[in-house]
Amino acid sequence: MKKKIDGLKQAVEMLQGLDLSAQQSVIAEIARRDPEMAIKLKKNLVTFDDLQYLTVSMMKRLLQDVELDVLGLALRGASKEVTDHLMGMFSTGMKRDIDDIFKGKPRPLNDVMAAQNKIMEVVLKLIEKKEIILSKDKSERMV
């Protein structure tokens, strides 16, 4: 009896192994050829924008493995929603530290993408260990 392979799951796992810019390039190419498949992949792919679904306790766990300067740099490339959500979780002192990097002198886009990649590596490991859960379903309450 042949084992059934979930192609979508396999594709998502392969995309997760790429850095963010490569993921975006591959998905853009797939969208050009098969827009519906690109949408399915995006729904199943954990992205930096998904950090807006972190709770305060999950963020505390993430910050055990991510330095504030890396987070501040990564937020330069984040959406306003993600930035506002994450910044809303921090104390005044932490906000000030992150803001210093977030609003500091210009940095190369490659540095920002590298910071996001570093954070996403940690996020994926924590998801795998079930230490954090990113639920895009707002009706699902996390406790």
N, CA, C and O atoms as CSV, one atom per row, in Angstrom:
chain,resi,resn,atom,element,x,y,z
A,1,MET,N,N,0.838,-1.180,0.000
A,1,MET,CA,C,0.000,0.000,0.000
A,1,MET,C,C,0.886,1.248,0.000
A,1,MET,O,O,1.790,1.389,0.823
A,2,LYS,N,N,0.605,2.136,-0.934
A,2,LYS,CA,C,1.400,3.364,-1.049
A,2,LYS,C,C,0.982,4.378,0.005
A,2,LYS,O,O,-0.194,4.517,0.340
A,3,LYS,N,N,1.977,5.072,0.509
A,3,LYS,CA,C,1.725,6.132,1.484
A,3,LYS,C,C,1.312,7.387,0.728
A,3,LYS,O,O,1.974,7.793,-0.227
A,4,LYS,N,N,0.213,7.999,1.160
A,4,LYS,CA,C,-0.274,9.215,0.515
A,4,LYS,C,C,0.568,10.403,0.973
A,4,LYS,O,O,0.810,10.575,2.167
A,5,ILE,N,N,1.005,11.210,0.034
A,5,ILE,CA,C,1.833,12.373,0.328
A,5,ILE,C,C,0.986,13.631,0.181
A,5,ILE,O,O,0.281,13.810,-0.812
A,6,ASP,N,N,1.064,14.485,1.171
A,6,ASP,CA,C,0.362,15.765,1.138
A,6,ASP,C,C,1.278,16.776,0.451
A,6,ASP,O,O,2.200,17.309,1.069
A,7,GLY,N,N,1.020,17.034,-0.821
A,7,GLY,CA,C,1.872,17.919,-1.614
A,7,GLY,C,C,1.935,19.339,-1.079
A,7,GLY,O,O,2.996,19.963,-1.090
A,8,LEU,N,N,0.805,19.850,-0.613
A,8,LEU,CA,C,0.775,21.209,-0.073
A,8,LEU,C,C,1.661,21.302,1.166
A,8,LEU,O,O,2.438,22.244,1.318
A,9,LYS,N,N,1.535,20.316,2.045
A,9,LYS,CA,C,2.352,20.305,3.267
A,9,LYS,C,C,3.836,20.231,2.915
A,9,LYS,O,O,4.657,20.924,3.516
A,10,GLN,N,N,4.174,19.395,1.945
A,10,GLN,CA,C,5.571,19.259,1.519
A,10,GLN,C,C,6.089,20.574,0.944
A,10,GLN,O,O,7.212,20.986,1.235
A,11,ALA,N,N,5.267,21.228,0.130
A,11,ALA,CA,C,5.675,22.503,-0.475
A,11,ALA,C,C,5.892,23.569,0.597
A,11,ALA,O,O,6.850,24.339,0.526
A,12,VAL,N,N,5.007,23.613,1.585
A,12,VAL,CA,C,5.141,24.584,2.675
A,12,VAL,C,C,6.425,24.318,3.455
A,12,VAL,O,O,7.150,25.254,3.792
A,13,GLU,N,N,6.708,23.058,3.741
A,13,GLU,CA,C,7.935,22.715,4.470
A,13,GLU,C,C,9.177,23.132,3.686
A,13,GLU,O,O,10.149,23.617,4.266
A,14,MET,N,N,9.142,22.943,2.375
A,14,MET,CA,C,10.285,23.363,1.549
A,14,MET,C,C,10.433,24.884,1.569
A,14,MET,O,O,11.544,25.402,1.680
A,15,LEU,N,N,9.313,25.592,1.462
A,15,LEU,CA,C,9.365,27.058,1.500
A,15,LEU,C,C,9.880,27.556,2.851
A,15,LEU,O,O,10.614,28.543,2.912
A,16,GLN,N,N,9.496,26.873,3.930
A,16,GLN,CA,C,9.956,27.281,5.267
A,16,GLN,C,C,11.477,27.184,5.372
A,16,GLN,O,O,12.089,27.883,6.179
A,17,GLY,N,N,12.085,26.328,4.565
A,17,GLY,CA,C,13.538,26.174,4.584
A,17,GLY,C,C,14.283,27.289,3.873
A,17,GLY,O,O,15.506,27.387,3.980
A,18,LEU,N,N,13.553,28.136,3.143
A,18,LEU,CA,C,14.173,29.245,2.414
A,18,LEU,C,C,14.170,30.506,3.262
A,18,LEU,O,O,13.379,30.630,4.197
A,19,ASP,N,N,15.056,31.444,2.936
A,19,ASP,CA,C,14.990,32.731,3.626
A,19,ASP,C,C,13.790,33.509,3.082
A,19,ASP,O,O,13.203,33.132,2.068
A,20,LEU,N,N,13.437,34.591,3.764
A,20,LEU,CA,C,12.200,35.317,3.440
A,20,LEU,C,C,12.161,35.853,2.018
A,20,LEU,O,O,11.123,35.774,1.361
A,21,SER,N,N,13.266,36.396,1.531
A,21,SER,CA,C,13.249,36.952,0.173
A,21,SER,C,C,13.086,35.838,-0.859
A,21,SER,O,O,12.404,36.026,-1.866
A,22,ALA,N,N,13.699,34.689,-0.620
A,22,ALA,CA,C,13.538,33.559,-1.544
A,22,ALA,C,C,12.101,33.037,-1.498
A,22,ALA,O,O,11.529,32.696,-2.533
A,23,GLN,N,N,11.524,32.975,-0.304
A,23,GLN,CA,C,10.120,32.563,-0.183
A,23,GLN,C,C,9.227,33.473,-1.012
A,23,GLN,O,O,8.372,33.005,-1.764
A,24,GLN,N,N,9.433,34.778,-0.868
A,24,GLN,CA,C,8.615,35.748,-1.591
A,24,GLN,C,C,8.778,35.593,-3.095
A,24,GLN,O,O,7.799,35.693,-3.835
A,25,SER,N,N,9.985,35.353,-3.550
A,25,SER,CA,C,10.237,35.178,-4.987
A,25,SER,C,C,9.536,33.938,-5.521
A,25,SER,O,O,8.905,33.979,-6.577
A,26,VAL,N,N,9.649,32.833,-4.787
A,26,VAL,CA,C,9.026,31.579,-5.224
A,26,VAL,C,C,7.508,31.731,-5.244
A,26,VAL,O,O,6.858,31.317,-6.205
A,27,ILE,N,N,6.944,32.315,-4.204
A,27,ILE,CA,C,5.488,32.481,-4.153
A,27,ILE,C,C,5.006,33.428,-5.247
A,27,ILE,O,O,3.941,33.211,-5.824
A,28,ALA,N,N,5.768,34.465,-5.536
A,28,ALA,CA,C,5.397,35.386,-6.623
A,28,ALA,C,C,5.373,34.647,-7.959
A,28,ALA,O,O,4.478,34.866,-8.775
A,29,GLU,N,N,6.345,33.780,-8.182
A,29,GLU,CA,C,6.384,33.001,-9.427
A,29,GLU,C,C,5.215,32.019,-9.485
A,29,GLU,O,O,4.594,31.854,-10.534
A,30,ILE,N,N,4.917,31.372,-8.367
A,30,ILE,CA,C,3.772,30.456,-8.325
A,30,ILE,C,C,2.479,31.233,-8.567
A,30,ILE,O,O,1.599,30.756,-9.283
A,31,ALA,N,N,2.356,32.417,-7.981
A,31,ALA,CA,C,1.155,33.244,-8.150
A,31,ALA,C,C,0.952,33.621,-9.612
A,31,ALA,O,O,-0.182,33.717,-10.082
A,32,ARG,N,N,2.041,33.832,-10.320
A,32,ARG,CA,C,1.950,34.183,-11.734
A,32,ARG,C,C,1.360,33.015,-12.537
A,32,ARG,O,O,0.601,33.220,-13.484
A,33,ARG,N,N,1.718,31.801,-12.145
A,33,ARG,CA,C,1.269,30.612,-12.882
A,33,ARG,C,C,-0.031,30.013,-12.333
A,33,ARG,O,O,-0.874,29.524,-13.086
A,34,ASP,N,N,-0.173,30.063,-10.995
A,34,ASP,CA,C,-1.324,29.426,-10.350
A,34,ASP,C,C,-1.710,30.228,-9.102
A,34,ASP,O,O,-1.317,29.879,-7.989
A,35,PRO,N,N,-2.485,31.309,-9.296
A,35,PRO,CA,C,-2.835,32.188,-8.170
A,35,PRO,C,C,-3.497,31.465,-6.992
A,35,PRO,O,O,-3.240,31.800,-5.836
A,36,GLU,N,N,-4.341,30.484,-7.282
A,36,GLU,CA,C,-5.018,29.758,-6.202
A,36,GLU,C,C,-4.025,28.988,-5.340
A,36,GLU,O,O,-4.159,28.954,-4.117
A,37,MET,N,N,-3.030,28.370,-5.973
A,37,MET,CA,C,-2.020,27.626,-5.225
A,37,MET,C,C,-1.193,28.575,-4.362
A,37,MET,O,O,-0.849,28.244,-3.227
A,38,ALA,N,N,-0.877,29.742,-4.892
A,38,ALA,CA,C,-0.105,30.724,-4.121
A,38,ALA,C,C,-0.873,31.130,-2.863
A,38,ALA,O,O,-0.282,31.282,-1.794
A,39,ILE,N,N,-2.174,31.305,-2.989
A,39,ILE,CA,C,-3.006,31.663,-1.834
A,39,ILE,C,C,-2.991,30.538,-0.801
A,39,ILE,O,O,-2.869,30.798,0.396
A,40,LYS,N,N,-3.113,29.292,-1.256
A,40,LYS,CA,C,-3.076,28.147,-0.335
A,40,LYS,C,C,-1.738,28.080,0.395
A,40,LYS,O,O,-1.690,27.832,1.600
A,41,LEU,N,N,-0.658,28.300,-0.341
A,41,LEU,CA,C,0.671,28.265,0.278
A,41,LEU,C,C,0.815,29.362,1.328
A,41,LEU,O,O,1.309,29.116,2.429
A,42,LYS,N,N,0.379,30.578,0.983
A,42,LYS,CA,C,0.489,31.703,1.922
A,42,LYS,C,C,-0.295,31.436,3.205
A,42,LYS,O,O,0.153,31.783,4.298
A,43,LYS,N,N,-1.473,30.815,3.064
A,43,LYS,CA,C,-2.298,30.521,4.237
A,43,LYS,C,C,-1.616,29.521,5.168
A,43,LYS,O,O,-1.831,29.553,6.380
A,44,ASN,N,N,-0.804,28.645,4.611
A,44,ASN,CA,C,-0.157,27.606,5.404
A,44,ASN,C,C,1.268,27.944,5.822
A,44,ASN,O,O,1.867,27.238,6.633
A,45,LEU,N,N,1.798,29.003,5.279
A,45,LEU,CA,C,3.180,29.395,5.543
A,45,LEU,C,C,3.239,30.361,6.722
A,45,LEU,O,O,2.464,31.315,6.785
A,46,VAL,N,N,4.146,30.117,7.645
A,46,VAL,CA,C,4.338,31.039,8.767
A,46,VAL,C,C,5.250,32.155,8.282
A,46,VAL,O,O,6.364,31.901,7.824
A,47,THR,N,N,4.771,33.397,8.383
A,47,THR,CA,C,5.544,34.541,7.911
A,47,THR,C,C,5.781,35.524,9.052
A,47,THR,O,O,5.200,35.396,10.130
A,48,PHE,N,N,6.632,36.494,8.802
A,48,PHE,CA,C,6.915,37.509,9.817
A,48,PHE,C,C,5.636,38.242,10.218
A,48,PHE,O,O,5.476,38.616,11.380
A,49,ASP,N,N,4.729,38.450,9.271
A,49,ASP,CA,C,3.458,39.122,9.579
A,49,ASP,C,C,2.623,38.347,10.599
A,49,ASP,O,O,1.790,38.929,11.293
A,50,ASP,N,N,2.847,37.037,10.688
A,50,ASP,CA,C,2.093,36.222,11.642
A,50,ASP,C,C,2.469,36.513,13.093
A,50,ASP,O,O,1.792,36.051,14.011
A,51,LEU,N,N,3.532,37.266,13.306
A,51,LEU,CA,C,3.909,37.622,14.674
A,51,LEU,C,C,2.843,38.495,15.333
A,51,LEU,O,O,2.844,38.656,16.554
A,52,GLN,N,N,1.935,39.059,14.536
A,52,GLN,CA,C,0.845,39.852,15.108
A,52,GLN,C,C,-0.116,38.981,15.916
A,52,GLN,O,O,-0.956,39.504,16.648
A,53,TYR,N,N,-0.001,37.662,15.792
A,53,TYR,CA,C,-0.868,36.746,16.533
A,53,TYR,C,C,-0.233,36.260,17.834
A,53,TYR,O,O,-0.819,35.437,18.538
A,54,LEU,N,N,0.953,36.757,18.158
A,54,LEU,CA,C,1.603,36.373,19.412
A,54,LEU,C,C,0.886,36.999,20.603
A,54,LEU,O,O,0.436,38.143,20.547
A,55,THR,N,N,0.790,36.235,21.666
A,55,THR,CA,C,0.293,36.781,22.925
A,55,THR,C,C,1.492,37.327,23.704
A,55,THR,O,O,2.640,37.122,23.310
A,56,VAL,N,N,1.224,38.010,24.789
A,56,VAL,CA,C,2.301,38.567,25.607
A,56,VAL,C,C,3.209,37.449,26.123
A,56,VAL,O,O,4.432,37.579,26.087
A,57,SER,N,N,2.618,36.358,26.599
A,57,SER,CA,C,3.448,35.268,27.130
A,57,SER,C,C,4.289,34.621,26.031
A,57,SER,O,O,5.431,34.232,26.277
A,58,MET,N,N,3.741,34.503,24.832
A,58,MET,CA,C,4.520,33.946,23.722
A,58,MET,C,C,5.661,34.883,23.345
A,58,MET,O,O,6.762,34.434,23.023
A,59,MET,N,N,5.396,36.181,23.385
A,59,MET,CA,C,6.439,37.154,23.061
A,59,MET,C,C,7.555,37.092,24.092
A,59,MET,O,O,8.733,37.175,23.743
A,60,LYS,N,N,7.188,36.948,25.356
A,60,LYS,CA,C,8.207,36.807,26.405
A,60,LYS,C,C,9.087,35.594,26.125
A,60,LYS,O,O,10.306,35.649,26.287
A,61,ARG,N,N,8.462,34.505,25.705
A,61,ARG,CA,C,9.232,33.291,25.390
A,61,ARG,C,C,10.156,33.544,24.205
A,61,ARG,O,O,11.318,33.139,24.230
A,62,LEU,N,N,9.661,34.197,23.184
A,62,LEU,CA,C,10.465,34.497,21.999
A,62,LEU,C,C,11.669,35.361,22.363
A,62,LEU,O,O,12.770,35.145,21.856
A,63,LEU,N,N,11.458,36.327,23.232
A,63,LEU,CA,C,12.542,37.248,23.599
A,63,LEU,C,C,13.631,36.593,24.446
A,63,LEU,O,O,14.689,37.185,24.662
A,64,GLN,N,N,13.382,35.385,24.924
A,64,GLN,CA,C,14.446,34.645,25.607
A,64,GLN,C,C,15.532,34.239,24.614
A,64,GLN,O,O,16.684,34.029,24.993
A,65,ASP,N,N,15.154,34.132,23.342
A,65,ASP,CA,C,16.088,33.690,22.299
A,65,ASP,C,C,16.400,34.749,21.251
A,65,ASP,O,O,17.220,34.517,20.363
A,66,VAL,N,N,15.752,35.916,21.341
A,66,VAL,CA,C,15.955,36.983,20.352
A,66,VAL,C,C,16.337,38.269,21.082
A,66,VAL,O,O,15.653,38.685,22.017
A,67,GLU,N,N,17.416,38.885,20.656
A,67,GLU,CA,C,17.858,40.133,21.276
A,67,GLU,C,C,17.002,41.301,20.783
A,67,GLU,O,O,16.501,41.288,19.658
A,68,LEU,N,N,16.844,42.308,21.642
A,68,LEU,CA,C,16.008,43.460,21.301
A,68,LEU,C,C,16.517,44.205,20.071
A,68,LEU,O,O,15.715,44.710,19.285
A,69,ASP,N,N,17.845,44.282,19.889
A,69,ASP,CA,C,18.353,44.996,18.716
A,69,ASP,C,C,18.006,44.261,17.428
A,69,ASP,O,O,17.785,44.897,16.397
A,70,VAL,N,N,17.955,42.935,17.471
A,70,VAL,CA,C,17.549,42.151,16.295
A,70,VAL,C,C,16.073,42.410,16.004
A,70,VAL,O,O,15.684,42.589,14.850
A,71,LEU,N,N,15.258,42.430,17.048
A,71,LEU,CA,C,13.831,42.705,16.870
A,71,LEU,C,C,13.612,44.107,16.312
A,71,LEU,O,O,12.820,44.289,15.387
A,72,GLY,N,N,14.301,45.092,16.863
A,72,GLY,CA,C,14.163,46.468,16.380
A,72,GLY,C,C,14.519,46.597,14.915
A,72,GLY,O,O,13.829,47.282,14.159
A,73,LEU,N,N,15.597,45.940,14.512
A,73,LEU,CA,C,16.013,45.976,13.113
A,73,LEU,C,C,14.991,45.261,12.228
A,73,LEU,O,O,14.655,45.749,11.149
A,74,ALA,N,N,14.501,44.115,12.679
A,74,ALA,CA,C,13.518,43.349,11.903
A,74,ALA,C,C,12.226,44.128,11.707
A,74,ALA,O,O,11.587,44.020,10.660
A,75,LEU,N,N,11.838,44.909,12.702
A,75,LEU,CA,C,10.587,45.671,12.607
A,75,LEU,C,C,10.639,46.754,11.538
A,75,LEU,O,O,9.596,47.239,11.102
A,76,ARG,N,N,11.829,47.137,11.114
A,76,ARG,CA,C,11.933,48.124,10.031
A,76,ARG,C,C,11.266,47.622,8.750
A,76,ARG,O,O,10.784,48.420,7.946
A,77,GLY,N,N,11.238,46.322,8.564
A,77,GLY,CA,C,10.632,45.756,7.362
A,77,GLY,C,C,9.251,45.186,7.596
A,77,GLY,O,O,8.688,44.543,6.710
A,78,ALA,N,N,8.694,45.411,8.776
A,78,ALA,CA,C,7.393,44.838,9.126
A,78,ALA,C,C,6.254,45.790,8.786
A,78,ALA,O,O,6.450,46.993,8.618
A,79,SER,N,N,5.063,45.217,8.690
A,79,SER,CA,C,3.867,46.032,8.457
A,79,SER,C,C,3.558,46.846,9.712
A,79,SER,O,O,4.037,46.538,10.803
A,80,LYS,N,N,2.757,47.881,9.536
A,80,LYS,CA,C,2.352,48.732,10.662
A,80,LYS,C,C,1.586,47.910,11.695
A,80,LYS,O,O,1.754,48.111,12.898
A,81,GLU,N,N,0.746,46.984,11.231
A,81,GLU,CA,C,-0.043,46.157,12.143
A,81,GLU,C,C,0.858,45.331,13.056
A,81,GLU,O,O,0.640,45.270,14.266
A,82,VAL,N,N,1.868,44.698,12.470
A,82,VAL,CA,C,2.789,43.868,13.253
A,82,VAL,C,C,3.569,44.741,14.226
A,82,VAL,O,O,3.683,44.421,15.409
A,83,THR,N,N,4.104,45.839,13.719
A,83,THR,CA,C,4.896,46.737,14.562
A,83,THR,C,C,4.064,47.266,15.728
A,83,THR,O,O,4.512,47.239,16.874
A,84,ASP,N,N,2.861,47.744,15.442
A,84,ASP,CA,C,1.995,48.280,16.497
A,84,ASP,C,C,1.647,47.208,17.530
A,84,ASP,O,O,1.672,47.465,18.734
A,85,HIS,N,N,1.323,46.005,17.050
A,85,HIS,CA,C,0.959,44.914,17.960
A,85,HIS,C,C,2.122,44.563,18.885
A,85,HIS,O,O,1.952,44.470,20.101
A,86,LEU,N,N,3.291,44.373,18.307
A,86,LEU,CA,C,4.442,43.975,19.115
A,86,LEU,C,C,4.873,45.087,20.062
A,86,LEU,O,O,5.153,44.831,21.233
A,87,MET,N,N,4.928,46.316,19.565
A,87,MET,CA,C,5.354,47.431,20.412
A,87,MET,C,C,4.370,47.662,21.565
A,87,MET,O,O,4.757,48.136,22.633
A,88,GLY,N,N,3.102,47.323,21.340
A,88,GLY,CA,C,2.098,47.467,22.381
A,88,GLY,C,C,2.292,46.514,23.553
A,88,GLY,O,O,1.685,46.697,24.608
A,89,MET,N,N,3.122,45.511,23.380
A,89,MET,CA,C,3.363,44.520,24.438
A,89,MET,C,C,4.475,44.915,25.399
A,89,MET,O,O,4.593,44.340,26.481
A,90,PHE,N,N,5.286,45.885,25.015
A,90,PHE,CA,C,6.506,46.160,25.763
A,90,PHE,C,C,6.347,47.267,26.788
A,90,PHE,O,O,5.499,48.151,26.666
A,91,SER,N,N,7.195,47.185,27.805
A,91,SER,CA,C,7.266,48.251,28.802
A,91,SER,C,C,7.880,49.486,28.144
A,91,SER,O,O,8.445,49.400,27.054
A,92,THR,N,N,7.766,50.612,28.800
A,92,THR,CA,C,8.309,51.866,28.266
A,92,THR,C,C,9.804,51.753,27.992
A,92,THR,O,O,10.283,52.216,26.956
A,93,GLY,N,N,10.538,51.146,28.906
A,93,GLY,CA,C,11.987,51.002,28.729
A,93,GLY,C,C,12.343,50.134,27.535
A,93,GLY,O,O,13.243,50.467,26.763
A,94,MET,N,N,11.633,49.016,27.383
A,94,MET,CA,C,11.888,48.134,26.239
A,94,MET,C,C,11.526,48.835,24.935
A,94,MET,O,O,12.250,48.730,23.945
A,95,LYS,N,N,10.398,49.554,24.939
A,95,LYS,CA,C,9.994,50.292,23.736
A,95,LYS,C,C,11.081,51.277,23.330
A,95,LYS,O,O,11.397,51.419,22.149
A,96,ARG,N,N,11.647,51.950,24.316
A,96,ARG,CA,C,12.687,52.939,24.034
A,96,ARG,C,C,13.915,52.256,23.408
A,96,ARG,O,O,14.482,52.759,22.439
A,97,ASP,N,N,14.316,51.114,23.966
A,97,ASP,CA,C,15.468,50.381,23.426
A,97,ASP,C,C,15.214,49.919,21.988
A,97,ASP,O,O,16.078,50.049,21.121
A,98,ILE,N,N,14.025,49.381,21.754
A,98,ILE,CA,C,13.679,48.903,20.408
A,98,ILE,C,C,13.563,50.083,19.449
A,98,ILE,O,O,14.036,50.016,18.315
A,99,ASP,N,N,12.935,51.157,19.905
A,99,ASP,CA,C,12.764,52.360,19.081
A,99,ASP,C,C,14.098,52.954,18.630
A,99,ASP,O,O,14.211,53.457,17.512
A,100,ASP,N,N,15.107,52.894,19.503
A,100,ASP,CA,C,16.434,53.411,19.140
A,100,ASP,C,C,16.959,52.734,17.881
A,100,ASP,O,O,17.566,53.388,17.033
A,101,ILE,N,N,16.734,51.444,17.755
A,101,ILE,CA,C,17.198,50.707,16.574
A,101,ILE,C,C,16.208,50.875,15.424
A,101,ILE,O,O,16.599,51.084,14.276
A,102,PHE,N,N,14.906,50.779,15.756
A,102,PHE,CA,C,13.851,50.879,14.751
A,102,PHE,C,C,13.915,52.209,14.000
A,102,PHE,O,O,13.750,52.247,12.781
A,103,LYS,N,N,14.151,53.285,14.724
A,103,LYS,CA,C,14.172,54.614,14.113
A,103,LYS,C,C,15.584,55.163,13.947
A,103,LYS,O,O,15.756,56.334,13.610
A,104,GLY,N,N,16.581,54.341,14.177
A,104,GLY,CA,C,17.976,54.778,14.103
A,104,GLY,C,C,18.440,55.045,12.683
A,104,GLY,O,O,17.639,55.170,11.757
A,105,LYS,N,N,19.755,55.128,12.537
A,105,LYS,CA,C,20.337,55.430,11.225
A,105,LYS,C,C,19.959,54.349,10.208
A,105,LYS,O,O,19.742,53.195,10.577
A,106,PRO,N,N,19.882,54.721,8.939
A,106,PRO,CA,C,19.511,53.758,7.894
A,106,PRO,C,C,20.450,52.552,7.877
A,106,PRO,O,O,21.654,52.673,8.104
A,107,ARG,N,N,19.864,51.388,7.601
A,107,ARG,CA,C,20.618,50.142,7.515
A,107,ARG,C,C,20.268,49.465,6.195
A,107,ARG,O,O,19.175,49.676,5.670
A,108,PRO,N,N,21.170,48.659,5.651
A,108,PRO,CA,C,20.873,47.955,4.403
A,108,PRO,C,C,19.670,47.018,4.560
A,108,PRO,O,O,19.462,46.418,5.614
A,109,LEU,N,N,18.893,46.912,3.493
A,109,LEU,CA,C,17.736,46.023,3.492
A,109,LEU,C,C,18.155,44.594,3.815
A,109,LEU,O,O,17.414,43.867,4.477
A,110,ASN,N,N,19.334,44.186,3.355
A,110,ASN,CA,C,19.821,42.832,3.651
A,110,ASN,C,C,19.931,42.594,5.152
A,110,ASN,O,O,19.652,41.492,5.624
A,111,ASP,N,N,20.337,43.619,5.911
A,111,ASP,CA,C,20.439,43.491,7.368
A,111,ASP,C,C,19.058,43.296,7.994
A,111,ASP,O,O,18.888,42.499,8.916
A,112,VAL,N,N,18.079,44.032,7.479
A,112,VAL,CA,C,16.707,43.921,7.981
A,112,VAL,C,C,16.163,42.521,7.689
A,112,VAL,O,O,15.570,41.888,8.563
A,113,MET,N,N,16.363,42.046,6.472
A,113,MET,CA,C,15.891,40.709,6.095
A,113,MET,C,C,16.600,39.632,6.917
A,113,MET,O,O,15.975,38.650,7.316
A,114,ALA,N,N,17.888,39.807,7.170
A,114,ALA,CA,C,18.640,38.840,7.984
A,114,ALA,C,C,18.081,38.797,9.407
A,114,ALA,O,O,17.977,37.725,10.003
A,115,ALA,N,N,17.723,39.956,9.949
A,115,ALA,CA,C,17.133,40.009,11.292
A,115,ALA,C,C,15.778,39.296,11.308
A,115,ALA,O,O,15.477,38.553,12.242
A,116,GLN,N,N,14.964,39.523,10.275
A,116,GLN,CA,C,13.674,38.836,10.198
A,116,GLN,C,C,13.873,37.330,10.069
A,116,GLN,O,O,13.162,36.547,10.699
A,117,ASN,N,N,14.845,36.928,9.248
A,117,ASN,CA,C,15.129,35.497,9.092
A,117,ASN,C,C,15.547,34.873,10.417
A,117,ASN,O,O,15.114,33.771,10.755
A,118,LYS,N,N,16.384,35.572,11.158
A,118,LYS,CA,C,16.856,35.069,12.450
A,118,LYS,C,C,15.674,34.860,13.402
A,118,LYS,O,O,15.588,33.838,14.084
A,119,ILE,N,N,14.776,35.830,13.439
A,119,ILE,CA,C,13.599,35.716,14.301
A,119,ILE,C,C,12.714,34.560,13.851
A,119,ILE,O,O,12.222,33.793,14.679
A,120,MET,N,N,12.509,34.432,12.543
A,120,MET,CA,C,11.644,33.366,12.041
A,120,MET,C,C,12.232,31.983,12.305
A,120,MET,O,O,11.483,31.032,12.529
A,121,GLU,N,N,13.547,31.854,12.282
A,121,GLU,CA,C,14.173,30.573,12.635
A,121,GLU,C,C,13.806,30.198,14.070
A,121,GLU,O,O,13.464,29.049,14.351
A,122,VAL,N,N,13.880,31.169,14.967
A,122,VAL,CA,C,13.527,30.928,16.370
A,122,VAL,C,C,12.035,30.603,16.483
A,122,VAL,O,O,11.655,29.663,17.180
A,123,VAL,N,N,11.195,31.378,15.799
A,123,VAL,CA,C,9.746,31.155,15.841
A,123,VAL,C,C,9.408,29.740,15.381
A,123,VAL,O,O,8.630,29.046,16.035
A,124,LEU,N,N,9.985,29.310,14.269
A,124,LEU,CA,C,9.687,27.975,13.745
A,124,LEU,C,C,10.136,26.881,14.708
A,124,LEU,O,O,9.447,25.873,14.860
A,125,LYS,N,N,11.277,27.066,15.356
A,125,LYS,CA,C,11.739,26.082,16.351
A,125,LYS,C,C,10.785,26.031,17.537
A,125,LYS,O,O,10.475,24.952,18.043
A,126,LEU,N,N,10.320,27.197,17.981
A,126,LEU,CA,C,9.396,27.240,19.115
A,126,LEU,C,C,8.037,26.642,18.756
A,126,LEU,O,O,7.397,26.008,19.595
A,127,ILE,N,N,7.599,26.840,17.525
A,127,ILE,CA,C,6.349,26.226,17.061
A,127,ILE,C,C,6.512,24.713,17.032
A,127,ILE,O,O,5.634,23.973,17.476
A,128,GLU,N,N,7.639,24.266,16.506
A,128,GLU,CA,C,7.911,22.830,16.419
A,128,GLU,C,C,7.917,22.193,17.814
A,128,GLU,O,O,7.437,21.075,17.995
A,129,LYS,N,N,8.464,22.915,18.794
A,129,LYS,CA,C,8.521,22.409,20.176
A,129,LYS,C,C,7.212,22.673,20.927
A,129,LYS,O,O,7.076,22.332,22.102
A,130,LYS,N,N,6.253,23.286,20.225
A,130,LYS,CA,C,4.940,23.625,20.781
A,130,LYS,C,C,5.040,24.579,21.978
A,130,LYS,O,O,4.214,24.538,22.889
A,131,GLU,N,N,6.059,25.431,21.958
A,131,GLU,CA,C,6.216,26.431,23.010
A,131,GLU,C,C,5.457,27.710,22.670
A,131,GLU,O,O,5.129,28.494,23.561
A,132,ILE,N,N,5.179,27.924,21.389
A,132,ILE,CA,C,4.290,28.999,20.958
A,132,ILE,C,C,3.374,28.449,19.876
A,132,ILE,O,O,3.707,27.484,19.188
A,133,ILE,N,N,2.217,29.082,19.740
A,133,ILE,CA,C,1.238,28.690,18.725
A,133,ILE,C,C,0.760,29.964,18.052
A,133,ILE,O,O,0.291,30.887,18.719
A,134,LEU,N,N,0.879,30.017,16.737
A,134,LEU,CA,C,0.396,31.180,15.987
A,134,LEU,C,C,-0.940,30.813,15.368
A,134,LEU,O,O,-0.997,30.078,14.383
A,135,SER,N,N,-2.006,31.326,15.946
A,135,SER,CA,C,-3.338,31.037,15.446
A,135,SER,C,C,-3.860,32.242,14.680
A,135,SER,O,O,-4.089,33.308,15.251
A,136,LYS,N,N,-4.045,32.056,13.375
A,136,LYS,CA,C,-4.581,33.133,12.540
A,136,LYS,C,C,-6.091,33.247,12.708
A,136,LYS,O,O,-6.699,34.236,12.299
A,137,ASP,N,N,-6.684,32.231,13.309
A,137,ASP,CA,C,-8.124,32.210,13.550
A,137,ASP,C,C,-8.411,33.008,14.815
A,137,ASP,O,O,-8.193,32.526,15.927
A,138,LYS,N,N,-8.901,34.230,14.637
A,138,LYS,CA,C,-9.120,35.123,15.780
A,138,LYS,C,C,-10.215,34.609,16.709
A,138,LYS,O,O,-10.311,35.047,17.856
A,139,SER,N,N,-11.043,33.681,16.222
A,139,SER,CA,C,-12.090,33.145,17.089
A,139,SER,C,C,-11.526,32.102,18.052
A,139,SER,O,O,-12.164,31.764,19.049
A,140,GLU,N,N,-10.342,31.600,17.754
A,140,GLU,CA,C,-9.718,30.611,18.637
A,140,GLU,C,C,-8.982,31.342,19.750
A,140,GLU,O,O,-8.044,32.097,19.495
A,141,ARG,N,N,-9.405,31.117,20.962
A,141,ARG,CA,C,-8.820,31.809,22.111
A,141,ARG,C,C,-7.644,31.006,22.646
A,141,ARG,O,O,-7.753,29.799,22.863
A,142,MET,N,N,-6.530,31.677,22.855
A,142,MET,CA,C,-5.342,31.030,23.391
A,142,MET,C,C,-5.308,31.263,24.895
A,142,MET,O,O,-5.471,32.396,25.349
A,143,VAL,N,N,-5.095,30.190,25.683
A,143,VAL,CA,C,-5.022,30.323,27.146
A,143,VAL,C,C,-3.750,29.699,27.671
A,143,VAL,O,O,-3.509,29.711,28.878
